[in-house]
Amino acid sequence: MRCPYCKHPDSRVVDSREAEDGLLIRRRRSCQECGKRFTTVEESVLAVVKRSGVTEPFSRAKVAAGVRKACQGRPVDDDALAILAKQVEDEIRARGIAEIPSNEVGLAILGPLRELDEVAYLRFASVYRSFESLEDFAAEIAALRANGTADAAHAAATT
């Protein structure tokens, strides 16, 4: 790492600490030439590859904004959207890959959104999965009902 004071190309790490739930690493460094100390912050970048082939950094704000449209008029607050966006990012980062196709981001959104609000889930899924007919909606609603019935039976069995 180049020293910001004397521009010497070498420095040594004195101390390293994780910050922001391990997403950042703060390193305290000492210049080998002038002896001055400085701090660097390292962040791993998660990139999203869009359909056009363009790559851009993952953004929780973009996830929340997209889901907010599906939640319009629904009883979902901004805190819930922020939590959902963090869940999506955590799931994607857990895969351990540096670049992820945008369609996989959409798939990662569907699960937490279904838990948050089923109507918003249907809205998002209809756009994301390109529903073209009432049968597409009916099939998705049937799947939600079947899943809801299974969840209710599981909850009843565990209590």
C-alpha positions in Angstrom: 0.0 0.0 0.0 1.4 3.4 -1.0 2.0 5.8 1.8 -0.2 8.9 1.5 2.5 11.1 3.0 5.8 10.2 1.2 4.4 8.0 -1.6 6.7 5.1 -0.6 5.2 1.9 -2.2 5.6 -0.3 0.9 3.9 -0.2 4.3 3.4 -2.8 7.0 0.1 -3.7 8.7 0.1 -2.8 12.4 -3.5 -3.8 13.3 -6.5 -5.2 11.4 -10.2 -5.1 12.6 -13.4 -6.1 11.0 -16.1 -3.5 10.8 -19.8 -3.4 9.8 -20.5 -7.1 10.4 -17.3 -8.2 8.7 -18.1 -6.4 5.4 -15.1 -4.1 5.9 -11.6 -4.5 7.2 -9.9 -1.5 8.8 -6.1 -1.8 8.7 -3.7 0.5 10.6 -0.5 0.7 8.6 3.0 2.1 9.2 5.1 3.4 6.3 8.5 1.6 6.0 10.1 4.8 4.8 8.8 7.8 6.8 7.4 5.9 9.8 4.0 7.7 9.7 0.8 5.8 10.3 -2.4 5.7 8.4 -5.6 3.8 8.1 -7.0 1.9 5.1 -10.4 0.4 4.7 -10.9 -2.7 2.5 -14.3 -3.7 1.3 -15.2 -6.8 -0.8 -17.3 -5.8 -3.8 -20.2 -7.9 -4.8 -21.0 -7.3 -8.5 -24.3 -7.9 -10.3 -24.1 -8.8 -14.0 -27.1 -7.4 -15.8 -28.8 -9.1 -18.8 -26.9 -6.6 -21.1 -23.6 -7.9 -19.7 -22.9 -4.6 -17.8 -21.6 -5.2 -14.3 -22.5 -2.9 -11.4 -22.0 -3.1 -7.6 -24.7 -4.8 -5.6 -27.0 -2.2 -4.0 -29.3 -2.9 -1.1 -31.0 0.4 -1.9 -31.9 -0.9 -5.4 -33.3 -4.1 -3.9 -35.4 -2.1 -1.5 -36.6 0.3 -4.2 -37.7 -2.6 -6.5 -39.5 -4.4 -3.7 -41.1 -1.1 -2.5 -42.9 -0.9 -5.9 -44.4 -4.3 -5.3 -45.4 -3.3 -1.8 -47.1 -0.1 -2.8 -50.4 0.2 -0.9 -49.4 -2.8 1.4 -48.8 -2.6 5.1 -45.0 -2.9 4.7 -42.7 -0.3 6.3 -39.2 0.9 5.3 -37.6 -1.0 8.1 -39.0 -4.3 6.8 -37.7 -3.5 3.4 -34.2 -2.7 4.8 -34.2 -6.1 6.6 -35.3 -7.9 3.4 -32.5 -6.2 1.4 -30.0 -7.3 4.1 -31.3 -10.8 4.0 -30.9 -10.9 0.2 -27.4 -9.5 0.4 -26.4 -12.0 3.1 -27.8 -14.9 1.1 -25.9 -13.8 -2.0 -22.6 -13.2 -0.2 -22.9 -16.6 1.5 -22.6 -18.2 -1.9 -19.0 -17.0 -2.0 -18.9 -15.7 -5.5 -17.8 -12.2 -6.6 -20.2 -11.8 -9.5 -23.9 -12.8 -9.6 -26.4 -12.6 -12.5 -29.2 -10.2 -11.9 -31.8 -12.9 -12.3 -30.3 -14.7 -9.3 -30.8 -11.6 -7.3 -34.4 -11.7 -8.2 -34.7 -15.3 -7.1 -33.0 -14.4 -3.8 -35.7 -11.7 -3.3 -38.7 -14.0 -3.9 -38.3 -16.1 -0.7 -38.0 -13.3 1.9 -40.7 -11.3 0.0 -43.1 -14.3 0.2 -42.6 -14.3 4.0 -43.1 -10.6 4.2 -46.2 -10.1 2.1 -47.9 -12.5 -0.2 -49.6 -9.9 -2.3 -46.4 -8.0 -2.9 -44.7 -11.4 -3.6 -47.4 -12.0 -6.4 -46.8 -8.6 -7.8 -43.0 -9.0 -7.9 -43.2 -12.6 -9.2 -45.6 -11.5 -12.0 -43.1 -9.0 -13.3 -39.9 -11.0 -12.5 -41.3 -14.3 -13.9 -43.1 -12.5 -16.8 -46.6 -13.9 -16.1 -48.5 -13.8 -19.4 -51.9 -15.2 -18.4 -54.4 -15.7 -15.6 -53.3 -19.3 -15.5 -49.8 -18.1 -14.5 -51.3 -16.2 -11.6 -53.7 -19.0 -10.6 -50.8 -21.5 -10.5 -48.7 -19.2 -8.3 -51.7 -18.6 -6.0 -52.3 -22.3 -5.8 -48.7 -22.9 -4.9 -48.9 -20.2 -2.2 -52.1 -21.8 -0.8 -50.5 -25.2 -0.8 -47.4 -23.8 1.0 -49.7 -21.9 3.5 -51.6 -25.1 4.2 -48.3 -27.0 4.8 -47.0 -24.2 7.0 -50.3 -24.2 9.1 -50.2 -28.0 9.5 -46.5 -27.8 10.6 -47.3 -25.1 13.1 -50.2 -27.0 14.5 -48.1 -30.2 14.8 -45.3 -28.4 16.7 -47.6 -26.7 19.3 
